[in-house]
Amino acid sequence: EATVRLARDVLAEFGDEQPRQLGPSQLEVAVLDRTRPRRTFVRFDSGRLATLLAE
């Protein structure tokens, strides 16, 4: 959870001349599920991402 917020904050700070607001609609987050065959990535849906960013 803290990692997702940190990544959002770093992305928001760099890349433009001014810091920008990044929310769930501007981000795509996935985790690697090593327990699945062929090591599949699992995407967070917008609801889960909104919850993680709000905490």
mmJSON file of the N, C-alpha and C atoms, coordinates in Angstrom:
{"data_MODEL":{"atom_site":{
"group_PDB":["ATOM","ATOM","ATOM","ATOM","ATOM","ATOM","ATOM","ATOM","ATOM","ATOM","ATOM","ATOM","ATOM","ATOM","ATOM","ATOM","ATOM","ATOM","ATOM","ATOM","ATOM","ATOM","ATOM","ATOM","ATOM","ATOM","ATOM","ATOM","ATOM","ATOM","ATOM","ATOM","ATOM","ATOM","ATOM","ATOM","ATOM","ATOM","ATOM","ATOM","ATOM","ATOM","ATOM","ATOM","ATOM","ATOM","ATOM","ATOM","ATOM","ATOM","ATOM","ATOM","ATOM","ATOM","ATOM","ATOM","ATOM","ATOM","ATOM","ATOM","ATOM","ATOM","ATOM","ATOM","ATOM","ATOM","ATOM","ATOM","ATOM","ATOM","ATOM","ATOM","ATOM","ATOM","ATOM","ATOM","ATOM","ATOM","ATOM","ATOM","ATOM","ATOM","ATOM","ATOM","ATOM","ATOM","ATOM","ATOM","ATOM","ATOM","ATOM","ATOM","ATOM","ATOM","ATOM","ATOM","ATOM","ATOM","ATOM","ATOM","ATOM","ATOM","ATOM","ATOM","ATOM","ATOM","ATOM","ATOM","ATOM","ATOM","ATOM","ATOM","ATOM","ATOM","ATOM","ATOM","ATOM","ATOM","ATOM","ATOM","ATOM","ATOM","ATOM","ATOM","ATOM","ATOM","ATOM","ATOM","ATOM","ATOM","ATOM","ATOM","ATOM","ATOM","ATOM","ATOM","ATOM","ATOM","ATOM","ATOM","ATOM","ATOM","ATOM","ATOM","ATOM","ATOM","ATOM","ATOM","ATOM","ATOM","ATOM","ATOM","ATOM","ATOM","ATOM","ATOM","ATOM","ATOM","ATOM","ATOM","ATOM","ATOM","ATOM","ATOM","ATOM"],
"id":[1,2,3,4,5,6,7,8,9,10,11,12,13,14,15,16,17,18,19,20,21,22,23,24,25,26,27,28,29,30,31,32,33,34,35,36,37,38,39,40,41,42,43,44,45,46,47,48,49,50,51,52,53,54,55,56,57,58,59,60,61,62,63,64,65,66,67,68,69,70,71,72,73,74,75,76,77,78,79,80,81,82,83,84,85,86,87,88,89,90,91,92,93,94,95,96,97,98,99,100,101,102,103,104,105,106,107,108,109,110,111,112,113,114,115,116,117,118,119,120,121,122,123,124,125,126,127,128,129,130,131,132,133,134,135,136,137,138,139,140,141,142,143,144,145,146,147,148,149,150,151,152,153,154,155,156,157,158,159,160,161,162,163,164,165],
"type_symbol":["N","C","C","N","C","C","N","C","C","N","C","C","N","C","C","N","C","C","N","C","C","N","C","C","N","C","C","N","C","C","N","C","C","N","C","C","N","C","C","N","C","C","N","C","C","N","C","C","N","C","C","N","C","C","N","C","C","N","C","C","N","C","C","N","C","C","N","C","C","N","C","C","N","C","C","N","C","C","N","C","C","N","C","C","N","C","C","N","C","C","N","C","C","N","C","C","N","C","C","N","C","C","N","C","C","N","C","C","N","C","C","N","C","C","N","C","C","N","C","C","N","C","C","N","C","C","N","C","C","N","C","C","N","C","C","N","C","C","N","C","C","N","C","C","N","C","C","N","C","C","N","C","C","N","C","C","N","C","C","N","C","C","N","C","C"],
"label_atom_id":["N","CA","C","N","CA","C","N","CA","C","N","CA","C","N","CA","C","N","CA","C","N","CA","C","N","CA","C","N","CA","C","N","CA","C","N","CA","C","N","CA","C","N","CA","C","N","CA","C","N","CA","C","N","CA","C","N","CA","C","N","CA","C","N","CA","C","N","CA","C","N","CA","C","N","CA","C","N","CA","C","N","CA","C","N","CA","C","N","CA","C","N","CA","C","N","CA","C","N","CA","C","N","CA","C","N","CA","C","N","CA","C","N","CA","C","N","CA","C","N","CA","C","N","CA","C","N","CA","C","N","CA","C","N","CA","C","N","CA","C","N","CA","C","N","CA","C","N","CA","C","N","CA","C","N","CA","C","N","CA","C","N","CA","C","N","CA","C","N","CA","C","N","CA","C","N","CA","C","N","CA","C","N","CA","C","N","CA","C","N","CA","C"],
"label_alt_id":[null,null,null,null,null,null,null,null,null,null,null,null,null,null,null,null,null,null,null,null,null,null,null,null,null,null,null,null,null,null,null,null,null,null,null,null,null,null,null,null,null,null,null,null,null,null,null,null,null,null,null,null,null,null,null,null,null,null,null,null,null,null,null,null,null,null,null,null,null,null,null,null,null,null,null,null,null,null,null,null,null,null,null,null,null,null,null,null,null,null,null,null,null,null,null,null,null,null,null,null,null,null,null,null,null,null,null,null,null,null,null,null,null,null,null,null,null,null,null,null,null,null,null,null,null,null,null,null,null,null,null,null,null,null,null,null,null,null,null,null,null,null,null,null,null,null,null,null,null,null,null,null,null,null,null,null,null,null,null,null,null,null,null,null,null],
"label_comp_id":["GLU","GLU","GLU","ALA","ALA","ALA","THR","THR","THR","VAL","VAL","VAL","ARG","ARG","ARG","LEU","LEU","LEU","ALA","ALA","ALA","ARG","ARG","ARG","ASP","ASP","ASP","VAL","VAL","VAL","LEU","LEU","LEU","ALA","ALA","ALA","GLU","GLU","GLU","PHE","PHE","PHE","GLY","GLY","GLY","ASP","ASP","ASP","GLU","GLU","GLU","GLN","GLN","GLN","PRO","PRO","PRO","ARG","ARG","ARG","GLN","GLN","GLN","LEU","LEU","LEU","GLY","GLY","GLY","PRO","PRO","PRO","SER","SER","SER","GLN","GLN","GLN","LEU","LEU","LEU","GLU","GLU","GLU","VAL","VAL","VAL","ALA","ALA","ALA","VAL","VAL","VAL","LEU","LEU","LEU","ASP","ASP","ASP","ARG","ARG","ARG","THR","THR","THR","ARG","ARG","ARG","PRO","PRO","PRO","ARG","ARG","ARG","ARG","ARG","ARG","THR","THR","THR","PHE","PHE","PHE","VAL","VAL","VAL","ARG","ARG","ARG","PHE","PHE","PHE","ASP","ASP","ASP","SER","SER","SER","GLY","GLY","GLY","ARG","ARG","ARG","LEU","LEU","LEU","ALA","ALA","ALA","THR","THR","THR","LEU","LEU","LEU","LEU","LEU","LEU","ALA","ALA","ALA","GLU","GLU","GLU"],
"label_asym_id":["A","A","A","A","A","A","A","A","A","A","A","A","A","A","A","A","A","A","A","A","A","A","A","A","A","A","A","A","A","A","A","A","A","A","A","A","A","A","A","A","A","A","A","A","A","A","A","A","A","A","A","A","A","A","A","A","A","A","A","A","A","A","A","A","A","A","A","A","A","A","A","A","A","A","A","A","A","A","A","A","A","A","A","A","A","A","A","A","A","A","A","A","A","A","A","A","A","A","A","A","A","A","A","A","A","A","A","A","A","A","A","A","A","A","A","A","A","A","A","A","A","A","A","A","A","A","A","A","A","A","A","A","A","A","A","A","A","A","A","A","A","A","A","A","A","A","A","A","A","A","A","A","A","A","A","A","A","A","A","A","A","A","A","A","A"],
"label_entity_id":["1","1","1","1","1","1","1","1","1","1","1","1","1","1","1","1","1","1","1","1","1","1","1","1","1","1","1","1","1","1","1","1","1","1","1","1","1","1","1","1","1","1","1","1","1","1","1","1","1","1","1","1","1","1","1","1","1","1","1","1","1","1","1","1","1","1","1","1","1","1","1","1","1","1","1","1","1","1","1","1","1","1","1","1","1","1","1","1","1","1","1","1","1","1","1","1","1","1","1","1","1","1","1","1","1","1","1","1","1","1","1","1","1","1","1","1","1","1","1","1","1","1","1","1","1","1","1","1","1","1","1","1","1","1","1","1","1","1","1","1","1","1","1","1","1","1","1","1","1","1","1","1","1","1","1","1","1","1","1","1","1","1","1","1","1"],
"label_seq_id":[1,1,1,2,2,2,3,3,3,4,4,4,5,5,5,6,6,6,7,7,7,8,8,8,9,9,9,10,10,10,11,11,11,12,12,12,13,13,13,14,14,14,15,15,15,16,16,16,17,17,17,18,18,18,19,19,19,20,20,20,21,21,21,22,22,22,23,23,23,24,24,24,25,25,25,26,26,26,27,27,27,28,28,28,29,29,29,30,30,30,31,31,31,32,32,32,33,33,33,34,34,34,35,35,35,36,36,36,37,37,37,38,38,38,39,39,39,40,40,40,41,41,41,42,42,42,43,43,43,44,44,44,45,45,45,46,46,46,47,47,47,48,48,48,49,49,49,50,50,50,51,51,51,52,52,52,53,53,53,54,54,54,55,55,55],
"pdbx_PDB_ins_code":[null,null,null,null,null,null,null,null,null,null,null,null,null,null,null,null,null,null,null,null,null,null,null,null,null,null,null,null,null,null,null,null,null,null,null,null,null,null,null,null,null,null,null,null,null,null,null,null,null,null,null,null,null,null,null,null,null,null,null,null,null,null,null,null,null,null,null,null,null,null,null,null,null,null,null,null,null,null,null,null,null,null,null,null,null,null,null,null,null,null,null,null,null,null,null,null,null,null,null,null,null,null,null,null,null,null,null,null,null,null,null,null,null,null,null,null,null,null,null,null,null,null,null,null,null,null,null,null,null,null,null,null,null,null,null,null,null,null,null,null,null,null,null,null,null,null,null,null,null,null,null,null,null,null,null,null,null,null,null,null,null,null,null,null,null],
"Cartn_x":[0.814,0.0,0.859,1.827,2.711,3.529,3.867,4.642,3.855,2.574,1.726,1.645,1.465,1.399,2.732,3.838,5.161,5.393,5.05,5.216,4.384,3.142,2.284,2.907,3.424,4.006,5.245,6.079,7.282,6.901,5.961,5.511,4.879,4.151,3.497,4.506,5.605,6.591,7.477,7.807,8.771,8.097,8.703,8.214,7.562,6.97,6.382,7.076,6.833,7.44,6.869,5.598,4.962,4.418,4.372,3.772,2.334,1.911,0.562,-0.177,-1.481,-2.321,-2.554,-2.205,-2.434,-3.39,-4.466,-5.447,-5.595,-6.524,-6.72,-6.973,-7.592,-7.884,-6.647,-5.572,-4.342,-3.277,-3.53,-2.526,-2.99,-2.014,-2.275,-1.283,-1.79,-0.95,-1.216,-0.13,-0.24,0.847,0.594,1.584,1.817,3.015,3.37,2.944,2.1,1.643,2.505,3.485,4.424,3.814,2.629,1.994,1.206,0.951,0.194,1.129,0.586,1.401,1.875,3.067,3.664,3.79,3.798,4.041,3.251,1.983,1.05,0.953,0.819,0.55,-0.943,-1.273,-2.663,-2.841,-3.76,-4.013,-4.937,-4.684,-5.596,-6.713,-7.96,-9.058,-9.099,-9.87,-9.875,-10.369,-11.295,-11.779,-10.695,-9.986,-8.884,-7.789,-7.472,-6.439,-6.865,-8.112,-8.613,-8.504,-8.814,-8.71,-7.263,-6.344,-4.928,-4.387,-4.792,-4.289,-4.893,-6.073,-6.748,-6.212,-5.635,-5.181,-3.954],
"Cartn_y":[-1.187,0.0,1.252,1.312,2.474,2.58,1.449,1.445,2.07,1.781,2.356,3.867,4.336,5.784,6.453,5.82,6.374,6.482,5.431,5.455,6.573,6.728,7.809,9.174,9.365,10.652,10.969,9.971,10.18,10.506,9.766,10.044,11.429,11.848,13.155,14.293,14.07,15.126,15.353,14.316,14.426,14.257,14.856,14.681,15.915,16.737,17.995,19.129,20.342,21.488,21.69,21.365,21.509,20.157,19.936,18.68,18.546,17.329,17.086,16.142,16.152,15.265,13.985,12.859,11.571,10.752,10.33,9.508,8.171,7.371,6.031,6.012,7.059,7.061,7.328,7.851,8.104,7.028,6.084,5.078,3.679,2.841,1.418,0.666,-0.154,-0.87,-2.358,-3.125,-4.58,-5.193,-6.4,-7.15,-8.49,-8.986,-10.279,-11.378,-12.267,-13.399,-14.603,-14.879,-15.973,-17.347,-17.396,-18.692,-19.179,-18.317,-18.7,-19.291,-20.134,-20.646,-19.481,-19.566,-18.562,-17.19,-17.124,-15.884,-14.708,-14.719,-13.754,-12.486,-11.346,-10.093,-9.964,-9.447,-9.219,-7.715,-7.118,-5.677,-5.371,-4.216,-3.708,-2.973,-3.243,-2.487,-1.091,-0.192,1.206,1.355,0.509,0.573,0.225,-0.845,-1.253,-0.198,0.335,1.36,2.62,3.028,4.201,3.983,2.782,2.465,2.547,1.997,2.029,3.451,4.274,5.645,6.518,6.175,6.977,6.705,5.553,5.174,5.942],
"Cartn_z":[0.0,0.0,0.0,0.89,0.943,-0.338,-0.926,-2.162,-3.304,-3.389,-4.441,-4.267,-3.05,-2.808,-3.107,-2.721,-3.004,-4.51,-5.244,-6.702,-7.319,-6.862,-7.368,-7.094,-5.883,-5.514,-6.344,-6.586,-7.398,-8.838,-9.402,-10.767,-10.875,-9.86,-9.88,-9.807,-9.109,-8.899,-10.115,-10.832,-11.924,-13.276,-14.289,-15.647,-16.225,-15.409,-15.853,-15.112,-15.571,-14.9,-13.504,-13.322,-12.016,-11.571,-10.257,-9.777,-10.287,-10.517,-11.026,-10.093,-10.173,-9.384,-10.181,-9.61,-10.262,-9.41,-10.019,-9.328,-10.014,-9.56,-10.113,-11.622,-12.153,-13.592,-14.445,-13.852,-14.598,-14.387,-13.517,-13.177,-13.556,-13.863,-14.065,-13.19,-12.294,-11.338,-11.462,-11.476,-11.541,-10.672,-10.216,-9.448,-10.129,-9.98,-10.551,-9.585,-10.049,-9.242,-9.598,-8.77,-9.043,-8.831,-8.215,-7.973,-9.182,-10.139,-11.335,-12.382,-13.235,-14.336,-15.207,-15.658,-16.541,-15.889,-14.56,-13.811,-14.377,-14.197,-14.76,-13.907,-14.572,-13.878,-13.613,-12.444,-12.064,-11.867,-12.628,-12.523,-11.357,-10.715,-9.693,-10.41,-10.049,-10.653,-10.022,-10.614,-10.17,-8.73,-8.31,-6.932,-5.931,-6.203,-5.309,-5.296,-6.466,-6.552,-5.796,-5.924,-5.197,-3.692,-3.234,-1.811,-1.343,-2.117,-1.741,-1.694,-2.637,-2.686,-1.594,-1.118,-0.094,1.303,1.526,2.876,3.291],
"occupancy":[1.0,1.0,1.0,1.0,1.0,1.0,1.0,1.0,1.0,1.0,1.0,1.0,1.0,1.0,1.0,1.0,1.0,1.0,1.0,1.0,1.0,1.0,1.0,1.0,1.0,1.0,1.0,1.0,1.0,1.0,1.0,1.0,1.0,1.0,1.0,1.0,1.0,1.0,1.0,1.0,1.0,1.0,1.0,1.0,1.0,1.0,1.0,1.0,1.0,1.0,1.0,1.0,1.0,1.0,1.0,1.0,1.0,1.0,1.0,1.0,1.0,1.0,1.0,1.0,1.0,1.0,1.0,1.0,1.0,1.0,1.0,1.0,1.0,1.0,1.0,1.0,1.0,1.0,1.0,1.0,1.0,1.0,1.0,1.0,1.0,1.0,1.0,1.0,1.0,1.0,1.0,1.0,1.0,1.0,1.0,1.0,1.0,1.0,1.0,1.0,1.0,1.0,1.0,1.0,1.0,1.0,1.0,1.0,1.0,1.0,1.0,1.0,1.0,1.0,1.0,1.0,1.0,1.0,1.0,1.0,1.0,1.0,1.0,1.0,1.0,1.0,1.0,1.0,1.0,1.0,1.0,1.0,1.0,1.0,1.0,1.0,1.0,1.0,1.0,1.0,1.0,1.0,1.0,1.0,1.0,1.0,1.0,1.0,1.0,1.0,1.0,1.0,1.0,1.0,1.0,1.0,1.0,1.0,1.0,1.0,1.0,1.0,1.0,1.0,1.0],
"B_iso_or_equiv":[0.0,0.0,0.0,0.0,0.0,0.0,0.0,0.0,0.0,0.0,0.0,0.0,0.0,0.0,0.0,0.0,0.0,0.0,0.0,0.0,0.0,0.0,0.0,0.0,0.0,0.0,0.0,0.0,0.0,0.0,0.0,0.0,0.0,0.0,0.0,0.0,0.0,0.0,0.0,0.0,0.0,0.0,0.0,0.0,0.0,0.0,0.0,0.0,0.0,0.0,0.0,0.0,0.0,0.0,0.0,0.0,0.0,0.0,0.0,0.0,0.0,0.0,0.0,0.0,0.0,0.0,0.0,0.0,0.0,0.0,0.0,0.0,0.0,0.0,0.0,0.0,0.0,0.0,0.0,0.0,0.0,0.0,0.0,0.0,0.0,0.0,0.0,0.0,0.0,0.0,0.0,0.0,0.0,0.0,0.0,0.0,0.0,0.0,0.0,0.0,0.0,0.0,0.0,0.0,0.0,0.0,0.0,0.0,0.0,0.0,0.0,0.0,0.0,0.0,0.0,0.0,0.0,0.0,0.0,0.0,0.0,0.0,0.0,0.0,0.0,0.0,0.0,0.0,0.0,0.0,0.0,0.0,0.0,0.0,0.0,0.0,0.0,0.0,0.0,0.0,0.0,0.0,0.0,0.0,0.0,0.0,0.0,0.0,0.0,0.0,0.0,0.0,0.0,0.0,0.0,0.0,0.0,0.0,0.0,0.0,0.0,0.0,0.0,0.0,0.0],
"pdbx_formal_charge":[null,null,null,null,null,null,null,null,null,null,null,null,null,null,null,null,null,null,null,null,null,null,null,null,null,null,null,null,null,null,null,null,null,null,null,null,null,null,null,null,null,null,null,null,null,null,null,null,null,null,null,null,null,null,null,null,null,null,null,null,null,null,null,null,null,null,null,null,null,null,null,null,null,null,null,null,null,null,null,null,null,null,null,null,null,null,null,null,null,null,null,null,null,null,null,null,null,null,null,null,null,null,null,null,null,null,null,null,null,null,null,null,null,null,null,null,null,null,null,null,null,null,null,null,null,null,null,null,null,null,null,null,null,null,null,null,null,null,null,null,null,null,null,null,null,null,null,null,null,null,null,null,null,null,null,null,null,null,null,null,null,null,null,null,null],
"auth_seq_id":[1,1,1,2,2,2,3,3,3,4,4,4,5,5,5,6,6,6,7,7,7,8,8,8,9,9,9,10,10,10,11,11,11,12,12,12,13,13,13,14,14,14,15,15,15,16,16,16,17,17,17,18,18,18,19,19,19,20,20,20,21,21,21,22,22,22,23,23,23,24,24,24,25,25,25,26,26,26,27,27,27,28,28,28,29,29,29,30,30,30,31,31,31,32,32,32,33,33,33,34,34,34,35,35,35,36,36,36,37,37,37,38,38,38,39,39,39,40,40,40,41,41,41,42,42,42,43,43,43,44,44,44,45,45,45,46,46,46,47,47,47,48,48,48,49,49,49,50,50,50,51,51,51,52,52,52,53,53,53,54,54,54,55,55,55],
"auth_comp_id":["GLU","GLU","GLU","ALA","ALA","ALA","THR","THR","THR","VAL","VAL","VAL","ARG","ARG","ARG","LEU","LEU","LEU","ALA","ALA","ALA","ARG","ARG","ARG","ASP","ASP","ASP","VAL","VAL","VAL","LEU","LEU","LEU","ALA","ALA","ALA","GLU","GLU","GLU","PHE","PHE","PHE","GLY","GLY","GLY","ASP","ASP","ASP","GLU","GLU","GLU","GLN","GLN","GLN","PRO","PRO","PRO","ARG","ARG","ARG","GLN","GLN","GLN","LEU","LEU","LEU","GLY","GLY","GLY","PRO","PRO","PRO","SER","SER","SER","GLN","GLN","GLN","LEU","LEU","LEU","GLU","GLU","GLU","VAL","VAL","VAL","ALA","ALA","ALA","VAL","VAL","VAL","LEU","LEU","LEU","ASP","ASP","ASP","ARG","ARG","ARG","THR","THR","THR","ARG","ARG","ARG","PRO","PRO","PRO","ARG","ARG","ARG","ARG","ARG","ARG","THR","THR","THR","PHE","PHE","PHE","VAL","VAL","VAL","ARG","ARG","ARG","PHE","PHE","PHE","ASP","ASP","ASP","SER","SER","SER","GLY","GLY","GLY","ARG","ARG","ARG","LEU","LEU","LEU","ALA","ALA","ALA","THR","THR","THR","LEU","LEU","LEU","LEU","LEU","LEU","ALA","ALA","ALA","GLU","GLU","GLU"],
"auth_asym_id":["A","A","A","A","A","A","A","A","A","A","A","A","A","A","A","A","A","A","A","A","A","A","A","A","A","A","A","A","A","A","A","A","A","A","A","A","A","A","A","A","A","A","A","A","A","A","A","A","A","A","A","A","A","A","A","A","A","A","A","A","A","A","A","A","A","A","A","A","A","A","A","A","A","A","A","A","A","A","A","A","A","A","A","A","A","A","A","A","A","A","A","A","A","A","A","A","A","A","A","A","A","A","A","A","A","A","A","A","A","A","A","A","A","A","A","A","A","A","A","A","A","A","A","A","A","A","A","A","A","A","A","A","A","A","A","A","A","A","A","A","A","A","A","A","A","A","A","A","A","A","A","A","A","A","A","A","A","A","A","A","A","A","A","A","A"],
"auth_atom_id":["N","CA","C","N","CA","C","N","CA","C","N","CA","C","N","CA","C","N","CA","C","N","CA","C","N","CA","C","N","CA","C","N","CA","C","N","CA","C","N","CA","C","N","CA","C","N","CA","C","N","CA","C","N","CA","C","N","CA","C","N","CA","C","N","CA","C","N","CA","C","N","CA","C","N","CA","C","N","CA","C","N","CA","C","N","CA","C","N","CA","C","N","CA","C","N","CA","C","N","CA","C","N","CA","C","N","CA","C","N","CA","C","N","CA","C","N","CA","C","N","CA","C","N","CA","C","N","CA","C","N","CA","C","N","CA","C","N","CA","C","N","CA","C","N","CA","C","N","CA","C","N","CA","C","N","CA","C","N","CA","C","N","CA","C","N","CA","C","N","CA","C","N","CA","C","N","CA","C","N","CA","C","N","CA","C","N","CA","C","N","CA","C"],
"pdbx_PDB_model_num":[1,1,1,1,1,1,1,1,1,1,1,1,1,1,1,1,1,1,1,1,1,1,1,1,1,1,1,1,1,1,1,1,1,1,1,1,1,1,1,1,1,1,1,1,1,1,1,1,1,1,1,1,1,1,1,1,1,1,1,1,1,1,1,1,1,1,1,1,1,1,1,1,1,1,1,1,1,1,1,1,1,1,1,1,1,1,1,1,1,1,1,1,1,1,1,1,1,1,1,1,1,1,1,1,1,1,1,1,1,1,1,1,1,1,1,1,1,1,1,1,1,1,1,1,1,1,1,1,1,1,1,1,1,1,1,1,1,1,1,1,1,1,1,1,1,1,1,1,1,1,1,1,1,1,1,1,1,1,1,1,1,1,1,1,1]
}}}
